[in-house]
Amino acid sequence: MAGTITAPILLTACLAAGLSFVNTEFFKPTAAARAMTIKNSDFRSTGREPLQGRAYFDPEGRFRLVIGEFEVTKPEVLKNVRVTLFREEGSVDVVYEAPEARWLDGEWWLQGGVKATYYNELDMVITPPENRPALTSIKHLYEMDTTPQQIVVQNSDAEFSSAADRRVNRKERDRTGLTKRQKHEDSYATYNHYAAPFSIILVTLFAIPAGIASGRQSVFRGILLSLGLFLSYYAITALAMLLTNQGWIKPALAVMLPSIIFGTSALFLFRKLH
């Protein structure tokens, strides 16, 4: 009898978890970027306009990219770009300006007329060196090995990023040198990104036994038990996050801890139904 009642509820929870994961991975990042655009414009835009006045800073300090505008859904095309290449000691080597930059076959190409300005070690403009023209129609920018996804990630809120974007963001941040605490925080956020949809199933698991009861007093106890378990789940989640940020437990264990505790509790309550 209990199985007949709980099966549709569990199936619905699994479906909701799946839809939550799909939304987080494929729809939420773009929708969140559009929402922030609308908010920042005081609701004067639709959120579908290209991002304007953006930049990308190479974590290793080799170059800086300033972008006039680009679309989040089509980052392979950048408009009105300015690329500054630096020497190893940090001085500016050359600045390229072009109406457009395109990602073609895994490489960046400046197109539409490329203006080059050269500098010496004192950051003073100099005459173009031999075989390095000041103006060309197209320029292969082999020095810039950044992918379009990396540009999007650096110009997006990590909180709303997909799992793939989070991995790219982590590699970018690792190159700049993260502290141990920052690494733990980042790892916890990444693991929790995968675990979040599962919490829908988990909450349903321990809510069902508490909700199935007979008698008015049992129903009241069930409601109190559900609320108590629900609040305890998020309290332990917050505690686990604090512990991993302090470096006392591993991020993966911190994410799994609430699921282990309440998953075990849910199974115990389920056994009491039979």
Secondary structure, DSSP 8 states (H G I E B T S, - for coil): -HHHHHHHHHHHHHHHHHHHHHIIIIIHHHHHHHHHHHHHTTT-S-S-S-EEEEEEE-TTSSEEEEEEEEETTEEEEEEEEEEEEE-TTS-EEEEEEEEEEEEETTEEEEEEEEEEEEE-TTS-EE---TT--SEEEEEE-TT----HHHHHHHTS-GGG--HHHHHHHHHHHHHH---HHHHHHHHHHHHHHHHHHHHHHHHHHHHHHHH---SHHHHHHHHHHHHHHHHHHHHHHHHHHHHHHTTSS-HHHHHHHHHHHHHHHHHHHHHHH-
